[in-house]
């Protein structure tokens, strides 16, 4: 598993970044996906605002905090994976639960029924810049026994500010995400689904080193116009196709978005705030400090008619980068917006931990048990 390259500006974008209007560039549809150009039949009623980016000046001003965030994210990475024993295989019963720890049998390498990971290349656009076509890559986890005659739910799993499509480590057989998915399905805890880890920068220069952090805020256009249409047209999902293209809102209950740190911000600001017509489930793991506050999200949803099936949140109590901002972004939502009900479709979880993958893998493990139920 590739070492998770942490978000250089998680802490950079943290501490008091001033939001400025960042209007998304026009959505030029690439030729490769022309058949699905009309995919979004819905009007996304009441959701008219788009994600906002911090000013470049503020990003530079807080540059000193970037290295702290990177150190915290990488210091606790453990890429090792034991192999499941015959005793584990024999005890094939679902025992996973939403909690503060990933049970050991769900972290062992499953060699009996293992899914696969594919590397894809798709045409996106430079929505942060001139809108020109851009070739991008993403990783796709396919469940064991993937069958094109069966329909699958899809989770879009986002990385942090210093990472890319590989930060979640979805690049090989010992991928922690893959291992958790393989075991949750093997033991019968979940009906397995597809997981996509894209690069969350919607710009031509989308490398993890040197790209403009503000491009994270333009990713909603890429999701809507490029990435989701590609996945729906190349894999067996629930989106229905007719002469007008794919009706993405009709299949939103089969689509989820989640992410760590900056990816958590994207889930809140873009997934909920901008693309509520595309997703039904949301997960934010230590969401970055530029996440919309609870009052902003509540206002964005005031006219929303799309049901929110679940919004899961997790953050480490010792996380000096994200805890304060993330809690401000979500804890008050049930009180401010009747579309979130604690214990029904909303959860705020605090655990012992810092701004690191110990918290984020736990978040993924818990969220994987919640979605599509």
N, C-alpha and C positions, 0 to 999 in steps of 0.2 A: 504494500500500500504506500502510495506516494506520501511523503511527509506533508502534512497539511500546512500549506503556506498561509499563514495567518493574515488577517486583515491589517494592512499597514495602517489604515486610518480608523480602525475601529475606535481606538482611543483618540485618533486624530479627529474623527468626525464627532467625537464625543463632546464632552464638556460644553456646552452652550453654543452649538453651531446655529447660526442664524439661517432660517429657511428663506430662500428666495424663490420667486416664481420660476419654475423650470418647465416651460411648456414643451411637451413632447413633439418631436419633429414629425412631419407628415408621414403617414404610414404607407410607404411605397411597397407594394406587394411584389415579391420576386417571381420571376417567370416560372421557376420550379414549382411554385405553389399556386399558380394561377387558377388551377381547377378549384381551389378552395377560397378564392378571393372574397366570396360572399359568406364566409363561414359564420360570421356573427350576425344572425338575424335579429337578435334582441337589441333593444335601444338602451339597455343598461340604465333603466329608469332611475333618476335621482342621483346617479353617480357621475358627476360632471367634472370634478376636479382631478388633477393628475398629481403624481408624486412630485415633491419639491426637493431641490438640491441645496446643500449648504453653499455659501459663497466661497469662491476660491481663496479669498483673503482669510476667511476664518479657518479654512483647511490648513493653510500655510501657518497660521498663528498657532495652531495646536500640534504642529508637526512633531514636537518633542515627545508627545505621548504615544506616537505610533509604535516605537520599538517596545514599549512596555506591553502593549497589546499583543505584539508578535511573540514576545518571550512567553507570555502567559499561555497563549494558544498552543505553542509547540512544546512547551516543557513537559506536558503530561501525556503526550502521544505515546500509545503503546500499540505497535503493529503486530505483536505476537498473537498467535492463535493456536490453542491446543486442539487436538483431534478428538472427536467424540468417541467414546468407548462403546463396546458392544452392549454394555449395561445401559448406557444412555439410550441407544437405539431401541433396546427391548422395552424400556419404559416410555412408550410412545403415547404420552398423555399430555394434554395442554395444562401447563402450570404457570404460564406467564401472567403477570398482573401489573397494573399501573402502580408504581411505587418508587422507592428511592434507590433501587439497585437492580441491575440486570442479572437475572439468575444465571449461574455458571453454564448450564447446559445450552443456553442460547448464544454463548460466545465461542463455543467449540466448533472447529471446522467440520462441516457436514460433508462427508464423502459419498454418502448413499444417494441423496436426492438434492443435488446442488443446482442452483440456477446459473445463468451465464451473464456475462457483461459484454456489451457491444460498444464499439466506438463509432459514432456517426459524424458525418459532415453535412451541414445544411446551409442554405443560403439565407442569411439575415440581412439587415440593413443598418447603416450608421445613423441611427435615430438621434444620437447626440450631436451629430455633425451634419453632413450634407445629404443624408438619406441614400447614399450609394450602396449597392450590394456588397456584402461582406461574407466571406466563408468562415463559418465557425464550427467548433466541435463540441460534442457533448457525450456523456456516457449513459448507457441505458442498461439497467438490470432487467433481465427477463426471468420469470419464475421457472423452476424445474418443470419440465414437460410442457413448456410453452406451446400452445396449440392455436393455430390461426383460425380454427373453427369456433374458438371460445372468445368471449369478450373480456377484456381486462380493465380494471381501474388504473389510474395513473397518478403518481405523486411526483411533483416537480420539487426537487430538493436543492436549495440554494446555498452557496458558499459565503465566506466572509470577505472583508475588504482587501485582505492580502492574498486571497486564494484565487482559484479558478475552477474549472469543471472537475479537476482531480482532487480538490482539497478534501472532499469526503472520502477519498481513498478508493473510489469505485473503479479500480483499474486492474484488478487481478483476483485470483481465487481466494486470497486471504483478506479481502476487503471486509472490514467490520460491518459495514452496511449490508453487504451480501450475506455474510454469515448470520447476522440477526434475522434477515428476511428468510433465508433458507430454513433456519430452525423454527421460527414462528410458524411457517407453513408446514414443516415436517411434523411438528408435534400437534398440529391442529388448532393453534391459537388464532390464526387468521386465514382468510381466503387470499392467497398471495396476489400481489399486484405489481405493475411495472413501476420502476423508479428511474427518473431522469435527473442527472446532475449536469446542468448547463453552465456556461460562463455568463455571469450576471451583468456584464458590462455591454451596453448596447452601443458600441462604437467600433470604428475600424481598428484602432489600437487597443485591443482588449486583453493584452498580456497582463499578468499579475504585477509586473514591474513597469512602472512608468506610465500607466494609463491614467486618464482623468477620472477621479473618483466620482465626479458628478454624473458620469455615464450610467451609474447604477440606477439613477432615478428615471432613466428613459427606457428601462427594460420592459415596461408594460406593453409598449408597442411591439417589441420583438416577440413577446409571449403570444400576443393576440394575432399577429400577422404572419409570423415566420415559424417559430418553434412548435407551438401547439398544432398548427396545420400539418407540419411535417410529421410529427408523431402520430397524429390521427390517420394520416394517409399511408403510413408505412408499417403500422402495427395494428393488431386487432383490439380495438377499443370500443367504447359505447357510442361514439359520435355517429349520427346518421347522416348519410349523404343523399342529396337529391340534385335536381337541375340547378338549384341556387347555391350549392356548395354544402358545407357542413354547418349544421345548426349547433353551435357550441354551447349555447345556454341551455338547450334541452338535455345535454349530457353533463351538466356541471356537477351533479351529485356524484359523478364517477371520476372527479378530478380534484386533487388536493395540492396545496402549495405550503411549503415549510422551509425554514432556513435558519442558519446560525448567524448570530451577530448582524452583519450587514444584510445577510439573507433573511434574517428575522425582520429587519426594517422593511425590506422589500415585500415580505409577506403582509405586513401591516399596511404600509403605505400604498403598495401596488396591488397586492392580492385582494385585500379587503377594500381599500380606499378607491381603487381604480378598476379592478377586474372582478368585481363581485359576481358578475354575470357569467364568468368562466369557471369559478371554483366554488365548491361547497364546503370544503374542509381547510382549516388553516392551523399552522403550527409555528410558533416563534420561540427560538431557543436563544436566550441572552440577547435580545434585540438591541441593535445599535442605538446610540443616543439621539440620532436624528429621526427616530420613529415618531409618527404622529402621536400626539397626546390623546388621552381617552376622549376629551371633549371634541377634538378635531374629528376623530373617527366617528363619534356619535353624530356629529353634524353631517358628515358625509353620508351616513346611512339613514338620515331622517326620512327620506322618501323611498328607501330601498324596499323592493317587493320580493327579492330573492331570499329564500330561507338560508340561514347559516346553520349548518348541521353540527359543526363543532369548531371551537377555537381553543387550542391547547397552548399553554405557555409554561416555560420552565426557565429558572435563572438561579445561579449560585449565590448563596448568601454572602460569600466573600468576594464576589465579583465587583471590584471597584470601578470597572469600566461601564458595565451595562445595568447593574441592578437598579439603581435609582431611576434611570430613564425608562427602563423597561416596565418597572412597576407603575410609573406615571403614565405610561402608554396604555396599560390594560387593566390594572386592578379596579379602577372605578367604572369600567364599562357596564357591568350589570346594573349599576345604580343610574347611569346616564342614558342607557339605551336598552329598551325592553327586548331587543333582538338577541341579547346575551343573558342567559340564566345560569347562575352558578349551580353546578351539580347536574345540569341538563345538557347544555351545549357550550359550557365555558369552564375552563380550569386554569388557575394560577398556581403553579407549584414552585416552592422554594426548597432547595436542597443544599447540603453542605458542598461547597465547591467554588471554584474561581471561574475565570473566563477561559474555559478549556474544554477539551473533548470528553473529559470525564462526565461533564454535565450534558454535553451535546449528544453523545451516543446514548445516554440514558433517555434524553428527550426523544431521540429517534425511536428507540425501543418502545417507549410509552405511546408515542404518537402512532406508530405502526399498528398498535392494538386498538386504537380509537377509530381511525379512519375507515370509511366505507362499511360501517356496521349499521 
